[in-house]
Amino acid sequence: MLTLDLPVEPYWLDLPRGVRVEIRPVTTAVMAAAQAGSARRLGALRASQADLDPDMARGLAFAFLVKALARHAVTAWEGVGDAAGKPLPLSPRPSSA
């Protein structure tokens, strides 16, 4: 169901494996910024790989959008660690595809 009482303050989401993220509401501006960043990354990839498979391009576009949304909306996290289980701080540094 779609509700019209959307949050205006950051809130926590529980994810699988004991992970929680605090996110700010995804406004039109946040979504537009994420879409622009995703389009830029995909454009650069297409320029460097002219033979990029269309299905792969679609999958990468979605992955880029999700990562860009996370960079713009996630304000804190819990339950995220390195291989040794040491908690990692939230970082805006993008990872590869």
DOBA-949192 format. One record per residue: residue in one letter; x negated, y negated, z negated of N, C-alpha, C, O, CB in turn. Coordinates in steps of 0.001 Angstrom, whole numbers, padded with zeros to 6 digits, always signed. Glycine has a CB too. Layout:
N
AXYZXYZXYZXYZXYZ...
***
This chain:
97
M-000836+001177+000000+000000+000000+000000-000881-001241+000000-001913-001278-000671+000952+000002-001209L-000487-002216+000725-001167-003505+000761-000526-004400-000284+000687-004607-000276-001095-004153+002183T-001334-004923-001172-000801-005847-002174-001345-007236-001913-002431-007393-001356-001156-005385-003607L-000601-008224-002308-000995-009600-002055-001605-010271-003278-001843-011479-003266+000190-010389-001584D-001858-009511-004324-002475-010061-005531-003973-009740-005534-004483-009092-006448-001790-009494-006809L-004649-010199-004513-006066-009908-004356-006878-010618-005433-006555-011741-005818-006549-010324-002959P-007932-009965-005921-008747-010591-006964-009476-011827-006442-009824-011915-005265-009759-009588-007518V-009695-012767-007339-010436-013965-006971-011779-014022-007694-012620-014865-007382-009613-015213-007284E-011978-013134-008649-013221-013046-009408-013898-011720-009080-013228-010784-008644-012957-013177-010943P-015218-011618-009281-015898-010329-009083-015272-009234-009947-014775-009500-011042-017400-010459-009407Y-015305-008001-009440-014752-006858-010174-015594-005621-009887-016336-005568-008906-013263-006609-009788W-015462-004626-010766-016252-003392-010659-015490-002324-009899-014280-002164-010065-016632-002872-012050L-016219-001588-009055-015695-000415-008352-016502+000802-008791-017732+000762-008806-015758-000603-006792D-015821+001865-009143-016486+003126-009474-016662+003937-008197-015707+004165-007455-015673+003933-010536L-017900+004370-007950-018237+005157-006776-018645+006560-007219-018832+006790-008414-019370+004480-005956P-018787+007497-006293-019217+008852-006658-020591+008873-007326-021379+007937-007193-019241+009736-005424R-020857+009956-008042-022151+010264-008656-022550+009271-009749-023737+009038-009978-023222+010295-007594G-021557+008688-010420-021849+007811-011538-022330+006421-011171-022906+005721-012004-022849+008441-012382V-022102+006016-009938-022521+004691-009491-021340+003730-009626-020198+004075-009321-023043+004733-008018R-021640+002533-010084-020654+001451-010144-021265+000228-009474-022458-000038-009619-020229+001133-011630V-020440-000518-008736-020902-001767-008144-019921-002872-008513-018706-002675-008536-021045-001640-006598E-020482-004026-008797-019644-005202-008998-019660-005971-007690-020721-006257-007134-020147-006092-010206I-018467-006303-007204-018397-007020-005932-017578-008293-006087-016643-008377-006884-017791-006125-004836R-017971-009276-005288-017143-010482-005204-016085-010205-004144-016322-009407-003237-018002-011776-004853P-014946-010835-004237-013912-010612-003225-014450-010895-001819-015204-011844-001606-012684-011496-003511V-014050-010062-000884-014497-010219+000496-013567-011223+001182-012478-010888+001648-014510-008840+001255T-014041-012446+001222-013277-013523+001856-013519-013509+003366-014343-012743+003867-013667-014904+001255T-012808-014344+004062-013011-014477+005500-014454-014876+005795-015061-014370+006739-012035-015512+006094A-015003-015783+004986-016379-016227+005206-017375-015087+004989-018327-014948+005758-016713-017397+004274V-017171-014279+003965-018064-013147+003705-017987-012145+004854-019015-011653+005319-017703-012460+002365M-016778-011843+005308-016618-010896+006419-017247-011451+007696-017911-010714+008424-015125-010584+006653A-017046-012735+007976-017626-013334+009180-019151-013307+009120-019805-013036+010127-017129-014779+009354A-019717-013584+007957-021176-013542+007813-021694-012127+008037-022711-011933+008702-021600-014050+006420A-020999-011140+007483-021415-009747+007655-021314-009327+009118-022207-008653+009630-020562-008818+006777Q-020243-009715+009788-020081-009372+011197-021162-010031+012051-021687-009409+012975-018693-009789+011690A-021492-011275+011750-022531-011970+012515-023882-011287+012328-024621-011091+013292-022620-013449+012090G-024201-010928+011092-025470-010245+010833-025536-008892+011515-026570-008511+012064-025679-010074+009344S-024430-008172+011478-024367-006862+012129-024538-006993+013639-025269-006218+014255-023037-006167+011809A-023870-007965+014226-023973-008177+015677-025393-008552+016076-025886-008106+017112-022995-009271+016133R-026055-009371+015260-027444-009749+015553-028354-008528+015541-029177-008355+016441-027947-010788+014537R-028207-007677+014518-029049-006471+014432-028802-005544+015613-029745-005013+016198-028784-005719+013115L-027529-005348+015965-027220-004455+017084-027723-005050+018396-028225-004319+019250-025701-004189+017166G-027596-006356+018567-028100-007010+019776-029602-006832+019930-030090-006559+021026-027759-008492+019756A-030335-006984+018834-031787-006808+018880-032143-005367+019232-033079-005119+019992-032422-007199+017533L-031392-004424+018677-031653-003016+018970-031362-002708+020431-032135-002017+021094-030813-002112+018060R-030248-003220+020926-029902-002987+022339-030940-003599+023270-031249-003029+024317-028515-003566+022655A-031479-004753+022897-032500-005400+023732-033773-004575+023792-034476-004587+024802-032817-006796+023203S-034072-003861+022721-035295-003064+022698-035082-001639+023202-036048-000952+023533-035851-003025+021298Q-033824-001187+023263-033517+000170+023727-032367+000117+024724-031212+000347+024367-033162+001103+022532A-032688-000182+025952-031666-000350+026984-030837+000916+027205-029692+000828+027648-032318-000762+028286D-031392+002086+026905-030686+003346+027132-029987+003860+025869-029732+005058+025753-031658+004396+027642L-029676+002970+024927-029026+003368+023680-027664+003998+023968-026824+003397+024637-028867+002153+022740D-027452+005200+023464-026196+005923+023645-025036+005102+023070-025143+004606+021949-026266+007322+022969P-023934+004946+023808-022809+004141+023324-022230+004637+021999-021838+003828+021158-021722+004120+024362D-022172+005955+021805-021658+006485+020540-022597+006150+019393-022150+005826+018293-021459+008004+020631M-023897+006228+019648-024872+005865+018623-024778+004371+018317-024871+003966+017158-026303+006237+019075A-024594+003559+019349-024453+002116+019152-023243+001810+018275-023319+000956+017392-024325+001394+020506R-022136+002494+018509-020931+002290+017695-021187+002687+016250-020780+001976+015331-019747+003095+018264G-021853+003811+016038-022179+004248+014682-023118+003280+013985-022932+002970+012808-022798+005629+014712L-024120+002805+014698-025051+001845+014114-024359+000521+013809-024651-000104+012790-026234+001614+015054A-023448+000084+014676-022716-001158+014424-021946-001055+013116-021924-002003+012331-021755-001475+015589F-021313+000092+012877-020569+000290+011632-021519+000305+010434-021243-000324+009412-019760+001603+011690A-022627+001017+010560-023605+001076+009460-024164-000312+009163-024309-000680+007997-024758+002048+009806F-024476-001079+010187-024995-002432+009989-023962-003312+009287-024312-004113+008420-025397-003056+011338L-022682-003161+009664-021627-003957+009042-021476-003611+007561-021370-004507+006723-020298-003741+009771V-021466-002329+007240-021338-001912+005845-022495-002453+005011-022289-002954+003906-021281-000379+005744K-023705-002351+005539-024870-002857+004802-024814-004370+004647-025168-004897+003592-026166-002456+005512A-024377-005070+005679-024274-006527+005588-023201-006925+004576-023392-007872+003814-023957-007135+006970L-022086-006218+004563-021054-006494+003562-021603-006290+002159-021340-007092+001263-019828-005597+003786A-022359-005228+001970-022948-004976+000652-023886-006110+000256-023856-006566-000887-023704-003637+000644R-024717-006570+001187-025641-007675+000874-024892-008937+000477-025350-009677-000394-026546-007970+002072H-023745-009195+001103-023002-010416+000837-022023-010297-000333-021655-011312-000925-022258-010819+002066A-021599-009090-000674-020537-008946-001673-020973-008311-002994-020409-008637-004039-019438-008137-001097V-021961-007413-002977-022356-006737-004219-023172-007701-005077-024161-008275-004621-023175-005439-003917T-022739-007869-006331-023432-008787-007241-024185-008058-008351-025049-008644-009003-022437-009752-007856A-023863-006793-008568-024560-005991-009590-024261-004521-009314-023307-004180-008615-024112-006396-011057W-025121-003646-009893-024841-002216-009793-025355-001491-011006-026210-001983-011743-025457-001629-008534E-024815-000311-011193-025245+000595-012260-025311+001989-011664-024532+002327-010772-024270+000546-013503G-026246+002803-012157-026333+004184-011703-027118+004382-010428-026980+005418-009778-024985+004716-011511V-027946+003413-010052-028770+003513-008848-030222+003586-009301-030702+002704-010013-028532+002296-007870G-030922+004647-008884-032298+004822-009323-033201+005361-008239-032750+005736-007157-032343+005731-010499D-034486+005394-008546-035468+005934-007603-035519+007454-007739-034720+008031-008477-036876+005314-007847A-036441+008108-007044-036533+009575-007039-036784+010144-008433-036403+011279-008722-037643+010024-006099A-037426+009355-009297-037711+009807-010662-036571+009485-011624-036649+009822-012805-039001+009171-011164G-035514+008837-011137-034388+008502-011993-034512+007166-012694-033667+006816-013518-034212+009555-012999K-035554+006416-012378-035735+005093-012978-034738+004121-012338-034684+004020-011112-037210+004585-012792P-033945+003404-013149-032979+002458-012577-033659+001410-011687-034721+000884-012019-032205+001759-013699L-033033+001128-010573-033549+000135-009631-032737-001154-009739-031515-001117-009882-033510+000681-008179P-033425-002287-009671-032683-003549-009672-031999-003786-008331-032455-003303-007295-033617-004718-009997L-030920-004523-008363-030245-004907-007128-031176-005779-006307-031806-006696-006835-028914-005647-007421S-031263-005492-005005-032148-006239-004130-031441-006517-002815-030785-005624-002278-033464-005475-003893P-031552-007727-002280-030921-008023-000998-031729-007534+000193-031313-007712+001338-030697-009497-000873R-032879-006921-000060-033751-006464+001019-033042-005408+001855-032658-004365+001325-035071-005905+000455P-032857-005657+003167-032184-004663+004008-033087-003457+004246-034309-003578+004331-031765-005286+005353S-032462-002312+004349-033204-001096+004693-033070-000851+006185-032312-001544+006865-032689+000134+003881S-033787+000111+006687-033654+000438+008110-032305+001088+008354-031695+001652+007445-034800+001371+008579A-031844+000999+009611-030545+001511+010045-029934+002367+009005-028835+002885+009199-030664+002282+011319
***
